[in-house]
Amino acid sequence: MAESFLKEQIERIRRMTERMTALESHAAELSDAMAHDRAALRQGPLHQVRDYRLYSESTSLESNAFPSPRRTEVRDSPRRRRRR
């Protein structure tokens, strides 16, 4: 009777040891994944985006051919000047 009890306890300890080993490996995977995610957050969303456009003088001349519209200056109306 004592022998069967000890065998059951040894089997129970073995199963718990296997579960603990599996949990430790899973926790290690999770911590690695979290470290990877933290590193990705530090880099920013466009870190892996590459610009494959080709730049040449012709494209820079084209951009100068159509200059951006001038800024219009907002002038104070006579009413606004009186309120101040």
Secondary structure, DSSP 8 states (H G I E B T S, - for coil): -HHHHHHHHHHHHHHHHHHHHHHHHHHHHHHHHHHHHHHHHHH-TTTT--------HHHHHHHHHS-----------HHHHHH-
